[in-house]
């Protein structure tokens, strides 16, 4: 996952992100005025990362994670916009076995998704996107003994805008995303297949946008 | 709107179905017996032990001789790396009074109420032993556990330092709770080990030891 394909996708996303930033800062006013931005804070819940079976079942999960989300989009059709969204989380993670829990340290994640969004009704809009999710453990040990991992990610979501001024909105967002999880260390130990991980995040923030 | 939403809904319904598939855990069937089985009047007594999470990190004190502190740290690192879920952590301390395990050079002294003396032949350049002593109730291991590593030749002789390193790693394996020797020559816990690092079998054994309820606990310091 960290080889050529993901590097190429990341490079492509970087180009699009750079394009959006440049469009927002140095482009003609007409284009600049069409870029929507938002910044949000919230929480992310994630399902089990690893399920092991040593006498009893062992599960590794992330704790509820504080989340920072940043997004920008440009119109591509009368009703649709294309944009990038970056989500960063940081939380503890733990192993559970037979009712006891062991703290395993801290893990940071960062995702970047390229997506489309369009109206649902009124102030509600949908978003769908795909991209990459990186795991960066604070300590390289246990399941991350050989370092973090980068996975493909797909997600959908809903945004609700409530205007507070002519240019600024309060935005509330719900996101669901899905990826398959494993690490080099797990693969080296003979774990086969990967674990489906679902994440749900709820964030609130501000958006500067076009009307 | 419908043009986009229908395929998207189908795609995510597919993802939701795929999400039922889990990662598949490897087998630990290659593990060897780690418990100490002692014959008693009524049958066989099983002695097993592992450090509980509340005991961690296990505190090791090493005599400042023949690179022992370095070998102990190296041994701790090697065993720590075998565990996926924080089951074992060790640290080298400077005050022997606070230690859970004391590692010294020399030959293990005679005497004491020992549940077992885990002597190891090792390579010809050195030898090691771990003394695990029970408290009077017979249900707790007395602190500190004592480890002895002894060079058979003059320090600096060829092979002595390497032997001290692998012997220390082997003895730290006993302090973890692996109270028996492996029958496999490629394992660090073989009675007369020829390898410097724990094997996949050692790893499976350590994992099983730490996920099986122990019959012994360490006494309260």
Interface residues (C-beta under 8 A of the other chain):
Chain A: X47 X50 X51 X52 X53 X54 X55 X56 X58 X60 X79 X80 X95 X97 X100 X102 X103 X104 X105 X116 X118 X119 X120 X126 X128 X141 X142 X143 X145 X154 X156 X176 X178 X181 X182 X185 X186 X189 X190 X191 X192 X193 X194 X195 X196 X197 X198
Chain B: X1 X4 X5 X8 X11 X12 X15 X16 X18 X19 X20 X21 X22 X23 X24 X25 X26 X27 X28 X53 X80 X81 X83 X84 X85 X86 X87 X203 X207 X208 X211 X212
